[in-house]
Amino acid sequence: MRKLLPILAITLLVAASFSVARSATTAKPKAKQANADQAIINNSRTTWEAYKSKNPAAIKAITAKEYVSYTAAGPSNLQQDIDTIAKLNIESYSIDDPKVTWVTKGVAILRYKCDLKGSYDGKPFGPVYATEVWVNRGGKWWITSYQETPIS
């Protein structure tokens, strides 16, 4: 039994070392992932603020040319959004319980619940589930798709 104690102690130390090394290597990617997720969420807020302030230049600065949106008002593209921005009145919005799914390093899908207050063409908004697709081109993130589903 005395001969087994040193072998057992060495085995436990080696196993503990592998465990510590493994958790150290997985901690860094989780932090990096959280930062990447937060960047996508912040981009969404930037987009919401551009629409809320009715700022076409700010909208164009973060929206891909092939952008398409599907809302209760129907489908629209970037130019249609800008052409009808006078009909839009966003009083407030929220990005609740956001979840980011990474399709590739350069494509992310953001899903969240939005407590949207305001109106479009006089019709009041209500809370929605929203989905956005973001694409990284040349180091810059662009929203390419927005879809919302009203919550009854």
NORKA-V950525 format. One record per backbone hydrogen bond with DSSP energy under -1.0 kcal/mol. NH is the residue of the N-H (numbers start at 0). CO is the residue of the C=O. E is the energy in kcal/mol with one decimal. If there is no record, write none. Layout:
BEGIN
NH/CO/E + NH/CO/E
END
This chain:
BEGIN
4/0/-1.2 + 7/3/-2.9 + 8/4/-2.7 + 9/5/-2.4 + 10/6/-2.3 + 11/7/-2.4 + 12/8/-2.3 + 13/9/-2.5 + 14/10/-2.4 + 15/11/-2.5 + 16/12/-2.3 + 17/13/-2.2 + 18/14/-2.0 + 19/15/-2.5 + 20/16/-2.7 + 21/17/-2.4 + 22/18/-2.2 + 23/19/-2.0 + 24/20/-1.7 + 25/21/-1.5 + 26/22/-1.3 + 27/23/-1.0 + 29/25/-1.3 + 30/26/-1.9 + 31/27/-2.4 + 32/28/-2.8 + 33/29/-2.4 + 34/30/-1.9 + 35/31/-2.1 + 36/32/-2.8 + 37/33/-2.4 + 38/34/-1.9 + 39/35/-1.7 + 40/36/-2.1 + 41/37/-2.7 + 42/38/-2.1 + 43/39/-1.9 + 44/40/-2.0 + 45/41/-2.2 + 46/42/-2.2 + 47/43/-2.8 + 48/44/-2.7 + 49/45/-2.0 + 50/46/-2.2 + 51/47/-2.9 + 52/48/-2.4 + 54/49/-2.6 + 58/54/-2.2 + 59/55/-2.7 + 60/56/-1.6 + 61/58/-1.2 + 63/142/-2.4 + 66/63/-1.8 + 67/143/-1.4 + 68/75/-3.0 + 69/145/-2.3 + 70/73/-1.3 + 73/70/-1.8 + 75/68/-2.1 + 80/76/-2.4 + 81/77/-2.2 + 82/78/-2.7 + 83/79/-1.7 + 84/81/-1.0 + 86/83/-1.8 + 87/84/-1.3 + 88/118/-2.8 + 90/116/-2.2 + 91/116/-1.6 + 95/112/-3.2 + 98/110/-2.6 + 100/108/-2.8 + 102/106/-2.0 + 103/106/-1.5 + 107/133/-2.6 + 108/100/-3.0 + 109/131/-2.7 + 110/98/-2.6 + 111/129/-2.1 + 112/95/-2.5 + 113/127/-3.3 + 115/113/-1.4 + 116/91/-2.8 + 118/88/-2.6 + 119/122/-2.3 + 120/86/-2.6 + 122/119/-2.0 + 124/117/-2.5 + 127/113/-2.6 + 128/148/-2.6 + 129/111/-3.2 + 130/146/-2.7 + 131/109/-2.8 + 132/144/-2.3 + 133/107/-3.2 + 134/141/-2.7 + 135/105/-3.0 + 136/139/-2.9 + 139/136/-1.4 + 141/134/-2.4 + 142/61/-2.5 + 143/132/-3.0 + 144/132/-1.2 + 145/67/-1.9 + 146/130/-2.3 + 147/69/-2.3 + 148/128/-2.7 + 150/126/-2.6
END
